[in-house]
Amino acid sequence: MRMGKLEISLYGPFVVLLGCDPVEIYAPRCTGHYASIFTTENEAPLDGDWHNGMKKIYRLAKHGILPNSSTITPVNPAAHLRPPSGYSLCGDPRRAWFCLQLPKPTHAVGIKADPVTVNGTNSPNVPNPHDWATGVRLVFDYDMDSPDIELTEGKNLILKTTLKDYCASAPSSSTRFDITIRHVGPFLVDPGHDDARACFDATAKLFQSGTVDLDWELDYSKLSSSHRYSIFGRTGSDCGSPLLIAP
């Protein structure tokens, strides 16, 4: 067994429930957004469901992923934005496009920091814009001798591929595999952060306290005028909305 790492990076608006085993990742119902999965040699769309999105479950087979029996280590170059105490995932399946189930990673790394203030009930108590993660990278211990990956939805095989590390000097020296999952919109730019605000609103509404929706919203008013009103271009049409990551 050749030990290595598998890194699965998620870009775009998501809710990530790290306390589940398998980990559950929900794509909030953002208007005009679509999702895809990319490996070194293949890619496939992750289609949403208008009526039963939270019950539409994509599952990644373990194959070479080694079990993690301990807690997930959060790494915070960009801080994880967590829903407040007392709020849990809502039961309305129409509020998400789909759910993605992944094995339990060893580390969860906040990536793509963006400074923004979050307002609303029990919002993070920070007086100034905070660098919240707008993406997350999940790191798995991996048997590099088992490079086949399968993604299924029910009885349907969505993606089957063999992972490769083209940066390795030789097959025997491979130490890392990568998978990227994007949930992006139709616009290359997001003037005024309008798409980010709308996506974060949809993300927050995946959580409720009883029947009351989480009312968090983004506030860019404390940023400098040049930063606030710039027309932002995001790689892959990612609006840069912060993720909600529950430990």
C-alpha positions in Angstrom: 0.0 0.0 0.0 1.4 3.4 -1.1 0.1 6.0 1.2 -0.9 9.4 -0.3 -3.5 12.1 -0.2 -6.8 12.8 -2.0 -7.9 16.4 -1.9 -11.5 17.3 -2.9 -12.0 21.0 -3.3 -15.4 22.6 -3.4 -16.0 26.0 -5.0 -19.2 28.0 -5.0 -22.1 28.1 -2.5 -22.4 25.0 -0.3 -23.5 23.8 3.1 -21.0 21.3 4.6 -22.0 19.1 7.5 -18.7 17.8 8.8 -20.4 16.1 11.8 -22.0 13.5 9.6 -20.4 10.2 8.6 -20.5 10.2 5.6 -20.0 13.9 5.4 -23.0 15.6 3.8 -22.7 18.6 1.4 -25.7 20.5 0.1 -25.9 22.7 -2.9 -28.4 25.5 -2.0 -31.0 26.3 -4.7 -29.3 29.3 -6.3 -31.1 30.6 -9.4 -29.2 29.9 -12.6 -26.4 27.9 -10.9 -25.1 24.5 -12.0 -22.6 22.0 -10.6 -20.0 19.7 -12.0 -17.3 17.4 -10.8 -13.8 17.3 -12.4 -11.0 14.8 -12.1 -7.7 14.7 -14.0 -9.2 13.0 -17.0 -13.0 13.2 -16.7 -15.8 15.5 -15.8 -19.6 15.1 -15.3 -22.5 17.4 -14.4 -24.2 17.1 -11.0 -27.8 17.8 -12.0 -30.2 19.2 -9.4 -33.8 18.3 -8.6 -36.4 21.1 -8.4 -38.7 19.2 -6.0 -36.6 16.7 -4.1 -33.1 18.2 -4.2 -32.2 17.5 -0.6 -33.1 13.9 -1.2 -31.2 13.6 -4.5 -28.0 12.0 -3.1 -24.7 11.6 -5.0 -22.4 9.1 -3.3 -18.6 8.8 -3.7 -17.4 5.2 -3.3 -14.6 4.8 -0.8 -12.3 2.6 -2.8 -8.8 3.9 -1.9 -10.0 6.3 0.8 -8.8 5.1 4.2 -11.3 5.3 7.1 -11.0 8.2 9.5 -12.1 7.0 12.9 -11.0 10.2 14.7 -12.4 13.8 14.6 -11.9 16.0 11.5 -9.1 18.5 12.0 -10.3 22.0 10.9 -7.6 24.2 9.3 -8.5 27.8 9.0 -6.3 29.9 6.6 -9.9 31.2 5.9 -12.2 30.9 8.8 -15.1 28.5 8.7 -18.5 30.3 9.0 -20.7 28.2 11.2 -24.5 28.4 11.6 -25.6 29.6 15.1 -26.4 27.3 17.9 -30.0 26.1 17.8 -30.3 26.0 14.0 -30.4 22.8 12.1 -30.8 21.7 8.5 -34.4 22.4 7.3 -36.7 19.6 6.1 -37.8 21.3 2.9 -36.2 19.2 0.0 -36.9 22.0 -2.5 -34.3 24.3 -0.8 -31.3 22.5 -2.3 -30.4 21.2 -5.7 -28.8 18.0 -4.4 -26.8 16.4 -1.6 -23.3 15.0 -2.0 -22.1 12.3 0.5 -18.4 11.8 0.9 -16.3 9.6 3.3 -15.1 11.3 6.4 -11.9 13.4 5.6 -8.9 13.9 8.0 -8.8 17.6 7.5 -11.1 20.4 6.3 -9.3 23.5 5.0 -11.0 26.8 4.5 -9.9 28.4 1.2 -10.6 31.5 -1.0 -11.0 33.9 1.9 -13.3 36.9 1.2 -13.7 39.9 3.7 -17.4 40.4 4.4 -19.6 41.2 7.4 -22.5 38.8 8.2 -25.6 40.4 9.7 -28.6 38.7 11.3 -29.8 36.7 14.3 -26.8 35.6 16.4 -24.4 36.5 13.6 -20.6 36.3 14.2 -19.7 39.1 16.7 -17.0 40.8 14.7 -17.0 44.5 14.3 -15.1 44.5 11.0 -15.2 42.5 7.8 -13.9 39.0 8.4 -12.1 36.7 6.0 -14.7 33.9 5.7 -14.0 30.8 3.6 -15.8 30.8 0.2 -14.5 27.3 -0.6 -13.3 24.2 1.3 -10.7 21.6 0.7 -11.3 18.1 2.2 -8.2 16.0 2.6 -8.3 12.2 2.8 -5.6 9.6 3.5 -5.5 7.5 0.4 -4.1 4.2 -0.9 -2.5 5.3 -4.2 -2.6 1.7 -5.4 -6.4 2.0 -5.6 -6.9 4.9 -8.0 -10.4 4.1 -9.3 -13.2 6.4 -8.3 -17.0 6.0 -8.7 -19.7 8.5 -8.1 -23.3 7.2 -8.1 -26.8 8.6 -7.7 -29.2 5.9 -6.7 -28.6 3.1 -9.2 -27.1 5.4 -11.8 -23.3 5.6 -12.3 -22.5 9.3 -12.8 -18.7 9.1 -13.1 -16.1 6.3 -13.1 -12.5 7.2 -13.6 -8.9 6.4 -12.7 -7.2 9.2 -10.8 -3.7 10.1 -12.0 -1.0 12.5 -10.8 0.6 13.9 -13.9 3.0 16.0 -11.8 4.7 12.8 -10.4 8.1 12.0 -11.9 7.1 8.3 -12.0 4.0 6.3 -11.1 5.8 4.9 -8.1 6.3 8.4 -6.7 2.7 9.6 -6.8 1.7 11.2 -3.6 -1.5 13.2 -4.3 -4.8 13.0 -6.2 -7.2 15.9 -6.8 -10.9 16.2 -7.5 -12.7 19.6 -8.0 -16.4 20.2 -7.5 -17.9 23.5 -8.6 -21.3 25.1 -8.1 -21.2 28.2 -10.2 -23.5 30.7 -11.9 -24.0 32.0 -15.4 -22.2 35.3 -15.0 -18.5 35.9 -15.3 -18.7 39.0 -13.1 -20.7 40.0 -10.1 -21.2 43.7 -9.9 -22.1 44.9 -6.4 -21.9 41.3 -5.1 -25.5 40.8 -6.1 -25.1 37.1 -7.0 -23.1 36.5 -3.8 -25.9 38.0 -1.7 -28.6 36.0 -3.4 -26.6 32.7 -3.1 -25.8 33.4 0.6 -29.5 34.0 1.2 -30.3 30.6 -0.3 -27.5 29.0 1.8 -28.8 30.5 5.0 -32.3 29.3 4.3 -31.1 25.7 4.5 -31.1 26.2 8.3 -34.0 26.7 10.6 -34.7 27.0 14.3 -38.0 25.3 14.6 -39.8 26.7 11.6 -37.9 30.0 11.6 -35.4 30.5 8.7 -31.9 31.6 9.5 -31.9 35.3 8.5 -28.2 35.9 7.9 -27.3 38.2 5.0 -24.0 39.6 3.6 -23.0 43.2 4.3 -20.2 44.7 2.1 -20.7 48.3 3.3 -17.7 48.2 5.6 -15.3 47.5 2.8 -13.4 50.3 1.1 -15.3 51.9 -1.7 -12.8 50.7 -4.3 -13.3 47.1 -3.1 -17.0 47.3 -2.5 -17.9 48.6 -6.0 -15.4 46.8 -8.1 -16.8 44.4 -10.7 -15.5 41.1 -9.5 -14.5 38.4 -11.9 -14.5 35.0 -10.3 -12.7 32.0 -11.8 -15.4 29.6 -13.1 -18.2 32.1 -12.4 -17.9 31.5 -8.7 -19.7 34.5 -6.9 -17.5 34.1 -3.8 -20.4 33.6 -1.4 -19.2 32.2 2.0 -19.9 28.6 2.8 -21.7 27.5 5.9 -19.7 24.7 7.6 -21.1 22.9 10.5 -18.6 21.0 12.7 
